Amino acid sequence: MNVEFVNPFLSSLMNVLQTMAQLELKPGKPKLKQDNIARGDVSGLIGMVSSEAKGSFSISFEESLALEIMKRMLGEAPATIDNEVSDMVGEITNMVTGGAKRLLAEKGYDFNMATPVVVSGKAHTISHKSEGKKVLMPFTTDFGNATLEICFD
């Protein structure tokens, strides 16, 4: 995987959550992911394709963090992950990918984005549709953890 693809997603995710939810993410150490098990309770996944590469991006949130983001963004505090929380995660996935797409375009990469898919539940799986290595980037907050995954051919 081209390392130039990673940083636009990291900075876009941190920017979206700071701007939309006044939430600061503390990045952890990136590592390669060997399985398909999500590192959170609700995940947004979106595919991207260009003439140079194809891949996907996902963001997973622990339930406590997803509920806090919902409260901060929309003023609602559901007791558990529901359809509205899932919709919010899909929208965050769209915003992060859109921001990363803009940053990648500045480097000469022109990606098309698919529609995000949101999956929730304990130990749900995330299936990236490319054959590249999966880079996992953990983030911590005072309200729970988030994990970004990037996989490109």
Backbone torsions as a table, in degrees:
resi	resn	phi	psi	omega
1	MET	NA	140.5	177.7
2	ASN	-71.8	120.7	-177.6
3	VAL	-63.3	-22.6	177.1
4	GLU	-62.4	-17.8	-178.7
5	PHE	-80.5	-19.4	-172.2
6	VAL	-78.5	-54.3	-173.3
7	ASN	-58.0	-37.2	177.6
8	PRO	-59.4	-34.4	178.3
9	PHE	-72.1	-40.2	179.0
10	LEU	-62.2	-50.5	-177.4
11	SER	-68.4	-35.2	178.9
12	SER	-66.4	-43.2	178.3
13	LEU	-61.1	-46.8	-179.0
14	MET	-63.7	-39.1	178.8
15	ASN	-66.3	-45.6	-178.6
16	VAL	-61.4	-46.6	-177.3
17	LEU	-72.7	-30.8	175.3
18	GLN	-68.3	-44.6	-176.5
19	THR	-72.4	-47.4	-172.4
20	MET	-84.6	-29.8	-174.8
21	ALA	-127.0	6.7	-177.9
22	GLN	47.4	46.9	-175.9
23	LEU	-123.3	127.5	179.7
24	GLU	-98.7	124.7	176.1
25	LEU	-93.1	137.7	175.2
26	LYS	-104.1	112.2	-177.6
27	PRO	-69.6	142.6	174.6
28	GLY	-99.4	-157.2	-177.8
29	LYS	-95.8	126.4	178.8
30	PRO	-68.1	152.0	176.0
31	LYS	-152.1	167.0	176.8
32	LEU	-83.8	140.8	-179.7
33	LYS	-101.4	133.5	-175.7
34	GLN	-105.1	-11.9	-176.6
35	ASP	-123.1	-174.9	178.9
36	ASN	-109.8	7.1	-177.9
37	ILE	-77.0	129.2	177.9
38	ALA	-68.8	150.1	178.8
39	ARG	-99.2	26.9	179.1
40	GLY	-156.2	-172.2	-176.4
41	ASP	-102.6	-17.4	176.9
42	VAL	-145.7	133.8	-174.4
43	SER	-134.1	141.3	169.7
44	GLY	-107.3	135.0	-178.7
45	LEU	-130.2	134.9	-179.9
46	ILE	-141.6	139.1	177.5
47	GLY	-93.5	152.2	178.2
48	MET	-139.0	142.9	179.4
49	VAL	-142.2	143.2	174.6
50	SER	-143.2	178.2	177.5
51	SER	-69.7	-20.5	-178.6
52	GLU	-90.9	-31.1	-172.7
53	ALA	-161.6	162.9	169.8
54	LYS	-134.5	152.1	-179.4
55	GLY	-178.1	-165.2	179.7
56	SER	-152.2	162.9	-178.4
57	PHE	-132.7	140.4	172.0
58	SER	-138.2	153.2	173.7
59	ILE	-131.1	127.5	179.5
60	SER	-116.8	138.8	179.5
61	PHE	-121.6	138.6	166.9
62	GLU	-66.0	151.6	-176.0
63	GLU	-54.2	-44.7	-177.3
64	SER	-60.3	-38.5	179.7
65	LEU	-72.9	-41.7	178.3
66	ALA	-59.6	-41.5	-179.7
67	LEU	-68.3	-36.6	177.6
68	GLU	-66.9	-42.1	178.1
69	ILE	-62.3	-42.3	178.2
70	MET	-58.9	-44.7	-179.9
71	LYS	-62.7	-43.3	-177.6
72	ARG	-72.3	-37.1	-176.6
73	MET	-80.9	-40.1	-171.3
74	LEU	-118.9	-3.2	179.3
75	GLY	73.5	9.9	178.5
76	GLU	-109.5	145.2	-179.4
77	ALA	-129.5	78.6	177.8
78	PRO	-65.0	158.1	-178.0
79	ALA	-80.1	-20.5	-177.3
80	THR	-152.8	172.5	178.4
81	ILE	-68.6	121.1	179.0
82	ASP	-127.4	-170.8	-178.1
83	ASN	-61.6	-36.0	179.9
84	GLU	-68.6	-37.9	176.4
85	VAL	-65.6	-42.7	177.6
86	SER	-60.6	-42.4	177.2
87	ASP	-61.0	-41.3	179.1
88	MET	-63.4	-42.1	178.6
89	VAL	-63.6	-39.2	175.8
90	GLY	-62.4	-40.4	179.3
91	GLU	-69.0	-40.1	175.6
92	ILE	-61.3	-42.6	177.8
93	THR	-58.3	-44.3	177.7
94	ASN	-61.8	-46.5	-177.7
95	MET	-64.7	-43.2	-179.9
96	VAL	-64.6	-44.9	-179.5
97	THR	-65.4	-39.5	177.2
98	GLY	-61.8	-42.3	177.3
99	GLY	-64.9	-42.5	177.9
100	ALA	-65.9	-39.4	178.9
101	LYS	-60.3	-41.2	178.1
102	ARG	-63.6	-44.7	179.3
103	LEU	-65.3	-37.8	178.1
104	LEU	-68.5	-35.4	178.4
105	ALA	-62.7	-34.9	177.4
106	GLU	-63.7	-22.9	178.3
107	LYS	-96.9	5.4	176.9
108	GLY	95.3	7.2	178.5
109	TYR	-101.0	124.9	-177.8
110	ASP	-111.3	97.9	-177.4
111	PHE	-98.5	145.7	167.0
112	ASN	-102.0	144.4	-177.1
113	MET	-109.5	144.8	172.8
114	ALA	-87.7	-178.3	173.8
115	THR	-84.1	135.7	-179.0
116	PRO	-69.2	151.2	174.3
117	VAL	-115.5	137.8	178.7
118	VAL	-116.7	133.1	179.3
119	VAL	-128.5	141.0	177.7
120	SER	-138.3	165.6	-179.6
121	GLY	125.6	154.9	178.5
122	LYS	-64.5	133.6	176.0
123	ALA	56.0	33.7	175.2
124	HIS	-69.4	165.7	-177.4
125	THR	-109.6	155.2	176.3
126	ILE	-123.9	121.2	-179.8
127	SER	-109.4	108.0	175.4
128	HIS	-80.6	139.8	-174.0
129	LYS	-94.9	17.0	175.8
130	SER	-119.3	164.9	-175.5
131	GLU	-92.8	1.9	-177.4
132	GLY	-73.0	172.4	176.1
133	LYS	-70.3	147.0	178.2
134	LYS	-97.3	117.8	176.8
135	VAL	-94.6	127.6	-179.1
136	LEU	-110.0	128.3	-179.9
137	MET	-124.2	108.4	-180.0
138	PRO	-83.7	148.9	175.4
139	PHE	-132.8	146.7	176.0
140	THR	-120.5	152.9	172.4
141	THR	-142.1	174.3	175.7
142	ASP	-71.5	-9.6	-174.1
143	PHE	-112.0	-1.3	-178.5
144	GLY	139.2	-177.2	-174.0
145	ASN	-108.9	156.0	172.9
146	ALA	-130.6	151.7	178.6
147	THR	-136.6	126.9	178.0
148	LEU	-100.4	137.7	174.5
149	GLU	-124.9	137.6	177.6
150	ILE	-131.6	132.9	-179.4
151	CYS	-142.5	114.1	177.7
152	PHE	-130.4	147.1	174.5
153	ASP	-68.9	NA	NA
